[in-house]
Amino acid sequence: MPSLQNYSTFGLDSSCASLQTFTDIPSFLSLYRKDKPTYILGGGSNSIFTEDFEGTVLVNRIKGISHYDTDSHHFLRVGAGENWHNFVTLCMQEKWYGLENLALIPGSVGACPIQNIGAYGREVNTLIDTVEVVLLDTGEQLLINNHECEFGYRDSIFKHGLANKVLITHVNFKLPKVYQLDTSYGELAQLNAPTADDVYQTVISIRKSKLPDPADLGNAGSFFKNPVVSKDVFEDIAMQFDLVPHFIVNADASERPEKIKIPAAWLIDKAGFKGKTLNNVRCHPTQPLVLTNLGGATGEDVMTMANDIIASVRDKFGIQLEPEVRLIGSKGLISL
Ligand SMILES: Cc1cc2nc3c(=O)[nH]c(=O)nc-3n(C[C@H](O)[C@H](O)[C@H](O)COP(=O)(O)OP(=O)(O)OC[C@H]3O[C@@H](n4cnc5c(N)ncnc54)[C@H](O)[C@@H]3O)c2cc1C
């Protein structure tokens, strides 16, 4: 059974029945079998194989980047198997700005619309024009426009109506030539008259200082999503704890009732898990939203730690955390 350890940044010692790489649509279609469990993999930075997978893992390496521009925009067509950070870096070198806040996120371009990757105040959906897909059932190729992607916070149609139904082959970006930097978030707000390149470099250095590098310490980034709660729930918590960090999600007064996002890292910290180790899984000491593989962790270790965190946060705050990572069992995606 081929090992998946080097195909997932969490690095569990799991395997699959078959592991194949494809570089274009015909090679994907020749490998894909409707009647067998299949998992499409990009960089494996959001996928944790908690058990040996009984099906085929198809690794996407569709490459290629093309560009044209109009008076107002740069248009980029990017193969889903391109590395995300390398693509962002190329955009910076070419002065195609907009993606600077999303530097150093691991993984492939093809996965970016799936959970609508976001960081430091920017989500990728604001710059995606269309997504090119192949329907797994029929092999038909479709173009899905931004609106049809139904983007939300770490969410899109690819996790719902089109979950496990498509291969994303290309993502088409539309970057405005007249752009506004987003420096509202955290440390970026302290920059004095920054350029896009300053934002890009600052994001890289903040990420390097706070997040464990999967090359050194296995992890899959944020393990949980930041929960969005009602104003009532937030006010209950704020009465019991000082200085609860939060962001109003729908600041627009027409969108009521108000929804409030509370950082899951804060909840996990207050529940006593920051820096805690259980078997070979550790809740990261400088970013408790990240679980790390100290070496030799098993899928069971991961599930136990994750379920303990969920139960403790639920008991303390009445909030149900949801995983941001994809957990894969022997037959496919599983939930906690
Ligand atoms: C250290 C670290 C930091 C991170 N920071 C962030 C962050 O700041 N913001 C953020 O949003 N995320 C972050 N992540 C999560 C991760 O990088 C993103 O979710 C990324 O987009 C995953 O890309 P991937 O190619 O590795 O996905 P994979 O894990 O390979 O796949 C993820 C999901 O997408 C599906 N998929 C992948 N490619 C395709 C395709 N071509 N067609 C159809 N389905 C496909 C897979 O089946 C799977 O369900 C971080 C992860 C790590 C390890």
The ligand as a Tripos MOL2 file, in Angstrom:
@<TRIPOS>MOLECULE
LIG
   53    58     1     0     0
SMALL
NO_CHARGES

@<TRIPOS>ATOM
      1 C1          0.8210   25.8610    8.1460 C.3       1 LIG1
      2 C2         -0.5260   26.0260    7.4660 C.ar      1 LIG1
      3 C3         -1.1170   27.2720    7.4140 C.ar      1 LIG1
      4 C4         -2.3580   27.4540    6.7950 C.ar      1 LIG1
      5 N1         -2.9000   28.6990    6.7680 N.ar      1 LIG1
      6 C5         -4.0870   28.8980    6.1680 C.ar      1 LIG1
      7 C6         -4.6650   30.2150    6.1120 C.ar      1 LIG1
      8 O1         -4.0780   31.1710    6.5770 O.2       1 LIG1
      9 N2         -5.8660   30.3520    5.5140 N.ar      1 LIG1
     10 C7         -6.5240   29.3020    4.9530 C.ar      1 LIG1
     11 O2         -7.6200   29.5100    4.4090 O.2       1 LIG1
     12 N3         -6.0080   28.0390    4.9930 N.ar      1 LIG1
     13 C8         -4.8230   27.8220    5.5760 C.ar      1 LIG1
     14 N4         -4.2840   26.5610    5.6310 N.ar      1 LIG1
     15 C9         -5.0410   25.4350    5.0600 C.3       1 LIG1
     16 C10        -4.6130   25.0330    3.6340 C.3       1 LIG1
     17 O3         -3.3730   25.5630    3.3030 O.3       1 LIG1
     18 C11        -5.6450   25.4900    2.5980 C.3       1 LIG1
     19 O4         -6.9100   24.9340    2.8820 O.3       1 LIG1
     20 C12        -5.2460   25.0840    1.1780 C.3       1 LIG1
     21 O5         -6.1000   25.6880    0.2300 O.3       1 LIG1
     22 C13        -5.2780   23.5760    0.9710 C.3       1 LIG1
     23 O6         -4.6850   23.2990   -0.2750 O.3       1 LIG1
     24 P1         -4.1850   21.8390   -0.6120 P.3       1 LIG1
     25 O7         -3.9140   21.7930   -2.0740 O.co2     1 LIG1
     26 O8         -3.0730   21.4530    0.2670 O.co2     1 LIG1
     27 O9         -5.5120   21.0150   -0.2620 O.3       1 LIG1
     28 P2         -5.6710   19.4540    0.0080 P.3       1 LIG1
     29 O10        -5.4980   19.1860    1.4520 O.co2     1 LIG1
     30 O11        -4.8690   18.6560   -0.9450 O.co2     1 LIG1
     31 O12        -7.2150   19.3100   -0.3480 O.3       1 LIG1
     32 C14        -8.1990   20.0130    0.4050 C.3       1 LIG1
     33 C15        -9.5840   19.6120   -0.0680 C.3       1 LIG1
     34 O13        -9.7770   20.0340   -1.4060 O.3       1 LIG1
     35 C16       -10.0380   18.9350   -2.2800 C.3       1 LIG1
     36 N5         -9.3100   19.2360   -3.5040 N.ar      1 LIG1
     37 C17        -8.0130   19.6270   -3.6180 C.ar      1 LIG1
     38 N6         -7.7290   19.9170   -4.8950 N.ar      1 LIG1
     39 C18        -8.8530   19.6910   -5.6030 C.ar      1 LIG1
     40 C19        -9.1890   19.8030   -6.9840 C.ar      1 LIG1
     41 N7         -8.3080   20.2130   -7.9000 N.pl3     1 LIG1
     42 N8        -10.4480   19.4880   -7.3730 N.ar      1 LIG1
     43 C20       -11.3680   19.0830   -6.4700 C.ar      1 LIG1
     44 N9        -11.1010   18.9580   -5.1540 N.ar      1 LIG1
     45 C21        -9.8570   19.2450   -4.7310 C.ar      1 LIG1
     46 C22        -9.5130   17.7160   -1.5530 C.3       1 LIG1
     47 O14       -10.2180   16.5550   -1.9370 O.3       1 LIG1
     48 C23        -9.7930   18.1050   -0.1020 C.3       1 LIG1
     49 O15       -11.1270   17.8440    0.2440 O.3       1 LIG1
     50 C24        -3.0270   26.3440    6.2360 C.ar      1 LIG1
     51 C25        -2.4350   25.0780    6.2780 C.ar      1 LIG1
     52 C26        -1.1730   24.9220    6.8850 C.ar      1 LIG1
     53 C27        -0.5350   23.5580    6.9060 C.3       1 LIG1
@<TRIPOS>BOND
     1     1     2 1
     2     2     3 ar
     3     2    52 ar
     4     3     4 ar
     5     4     5 ar
     6     4    50 ar
     7     5     6 ar
     8     6     7 ar
     9     6    13 1
    10     7     8 2
    11     7     9 ar
    12     9    10 ar
    13    10    11 2
    14    10    12 ar
    15    12    13 ar
    16    13    14 ar
    17    14    15 1
    18    14    50 ar
    19    15    16 1
    20    16    17 1
    21    16    18 1
    22    18    19 1
    23    18    20 1
    24    20    21 1
    25    20    22 1
    26    22    23 1
    27    23    24 1
    28    24    25 2
    29    24    26 1
    30    24    27 1
    31    27    28 1
    32    28    29 2
    33    28    30 1
    34    28    31 1
    35    31    32 1
    36    32    33 1
    37    33    34 1
    38    33    48 1
    39    34    35 1
    40    35    36 1
    41    35    46 1
    42    36    37 ar
    43    36    45 ar
    44    37    38 ar
    45    38    39 ar
    46    39    40 ar
    47    39    45 ar
    48    40    41 1
    49    40    42 ar
    50    42    43 ar
    51    43    44 ar
    52    44    45 ar
    53    46    47 1
    54    46    48 1
    55    48    49 1
    56    50    51 ar
    57    51    52 ar
    58    52    53 1
@<TRIPOS>SUBSTRUCTURE
     1 LIG1         1 GROUP 0 **** ****
